[in-house]
């Protein structure tokens, strides 16, 4: 029964194939049947093909650089409690530094995370030192202008072990910056304040456009700020129940979109997130 049916199908297919072959054989000089001439040497039309987004590409590159140094990737929720986003990071509700984060509140006590730093605490609660993690992720702030978007990407790093020093922080970040921006770029560590690190610093790189001689991008200073960092504050270790006599650590955080913008001299952050393929397909 099945064999008979199969033979029928086979016969029908062979017949159709023969018929098509006959028409093609009859065509001369690329003329197929009655249709207009076809130039078979023309290249075909390429179907549009997608690729990963510029921010995803840069985030992956950053992860790879730190993976080589032994860091693992950690993640946390976008919707975060005030405890993880602020309190456990040594930023109680009456702390003036809270005002600098224009926070989206979901409901009392619950926020859209304003930075990836809460993942530091989530990791430290789960594992004991040595800790070496990086955290790529979305963050949210009530902010909108040429260089700010209400949603953007950060990249956090945390290293905790016995004997970790500020020199380790500097060495690690310098290595990373030279990998991303090239061996010639200069770096500068400027004292700064973050509630969850002490001492804290901001890191500048020599301007990628004018190499330090002064231009619009670097506002004629020759330097561009790219990240915040510091030694983990003992109070933060207190919340994590880490022994502050035994362990020290460093942390850092940066905007992934900002790194991408500096790399490719993209003038406004909105190009990055507006999803215009004419822009995105260039990367
Ligand atoms: N979370 C800080 C910010 O969003 C950056 C930072 C991370 C600073 C880790 C120090 C240590 O600005």
Boltz pocket constraint, residues with backbone or C-beta under 6 A from the ligand:
constraints:
  - pocket:
      binder: B
      contacts: [[A, 114], [A, 115], [A, 116], [A, 117], [A, 156], [A, 157], [A, 194], [A, 197], [A, 201], [A, 228], [A, 229], [A, 230], [A, 251], [A, 252], [A, 253], [A, 254]]
      max_distance: 6.0
